[in-house]
């Protein structure tokens, strides 16, 4: 990718470390326990687990939006976080290009410069021919790839992707999985929660929530 | 975010339908029209009642003191602010119309001011005045000559004086003879508007000093519509006196509803890096355009409608209509901004779940 970063603004590499993290919603019940992992920039990290195993909750804990019941989280050089939900979250009437342009406009770039950069992101995620389409007219796969492109456009330090293919058929999911690797080149720590083995195969490292004690493995 | 970018984002949101500015404008136009029409209808109803009250002669105060009224003093009352016209009259010997043998017609001598009370003006030819009902029964009109036992009496004027609206009916079947006002009269009539009993003491000053009595009662010519017109109090206490405040609340609610529908979009924009200040600026421009347009269109429509439907009171309500339009627009902008400034990136999950 032409806009990427391997270090954060203060010069260090973005990293998230989990030590003995556990969480649940009852007094003594746990969705998961003893999760130890270190997520670093430059790789796409998969988070494996069946539905209801707490993948989204762990993402929320990693983002700092929820406090774990036990364990510690250490975030190094993380200042901006971007989420990509399982349901693509866009503005129905605005064009695909507008969605990716917005993060650039937000940091004060001109519209011309922002649109040029946004078109590059769309190209990287295979959406160059859909730039002018309204979000409501995009297919499920296109919409999800657009969300990934938008997440990258903000040059975040941490990208959290929650079940990106859960709502898609296999053929469409494949188009999304094919671009997941591109997220790693953004220079952010990328964590993808999924129970889809094809999606996890597209990740460079995987943490299994059902067997957290074994740490990360290559898929 | 650059100002040109803010303006263009707002415009694109409006143009694309993202802001739902069209629907919100329609809702605001309806709210403004509803509130303005309620105010117009209320004031118009009061105005109609006031018109009916005056037309029925209920605003005419009558002081009766047999042979105790100074006609000149009574006529002079019309110089008092609040008394539109005043004049005196007294009963005189009935007149016998030659074509109606055996029938005597009551007659009254009236002053110049009394002609004004009856709405006749003062510049009239010499002759007698009769009411419209009597003129219709006798099949005569202005300019005809009545042959009477007192000689020929030219009809100088026919005045409106309905018999069936509850007013004192004596003049409906009488001949009025203009006089110069010499000698005491029996009654002093004063058209007081806005109607109030507050002028009764002034009217009593028309009594001749010799017979003057402070306690002489003053009544109204037509008591069936109330002894005084309460329209002024009803106007002060009308529900629609809060129309401007109500329209501001409705505008605020419309702005809130329009904004609430976009909380997820707002939170998503914040998550994409847009600052809350920039989000507020974009929302302000959007809301100002749709609410401003709606306020202008609705106010213009209401003013135009009032001009044709109630031209007599429309002038007095233009300021109120303008206030209603402006406050509802400001309310809508405030409501939209309230949501935009209270949307939180940290609530993105919550808004997302609520949508799902």
Interface residues (C-beta under 8 A of the other chain):
Chain A: X60 X65 X80 X82 X83 X85 X87 X89 X91 X92 X93 X94 X98 X102 X103 X105 X106 X107 X108 X110 X111 X134 X150 X153 X154
Chain B: X1 X2 X4 X5 X8 X9 X12 X13 X16 X17 X18 X264 X265 X268 X269 X271 X272 X273 X274 X275 X278 X346 X348 X349 X352 X356
